[in-house]
């Protein structure tokens, strides 16, 4: 789904307000997604997944913005930090575990 969203945005399918319309999601993204997966997804599934993506983005954004000692490994595509930094972070943000 994420790759399809990026492709749609790069193809210029965003509205004037910068978002993807329900029509474009149902016309372009969902048919391509459903062709690749076993159980067809609906627009409501899409909305649920977008909510999850936003939640994950906000967690990672907060991690990078508000905490020192973190880095990014572009090969493994993971955050890096010492055990002490992780321990302190997860202590103050237990829901991000």
C-alpha positions, 0 to 999 in steps of 0.5 A: 500500500505504501508503495502504491501511495507513493506512486500515486503521489508521484503521478500527480493524483493528489488534490489541491489540498494535498491529499488523495481523494476517495475517488482516486483511492478507489479508482487507482490504488485499491484495484492495484492493491487488491490485484496483489493480495488475497483478501480485497480491501475497501476504502474503510480498510484504506482509512484504517491503514492511513490512520496507522501510518500516521500514528507510526509517523508521529511516533518516529517523528517525535523520536527524531525531533525530541531525543538526542542520541538517536541515529539512522542506519540507512542500510538496515532502515532502523533507528540506532542508539545505545542501550542506555538511550533506548532504555531511557526513551522506552521508559518515558514512552512505553507505548512506543515499544 
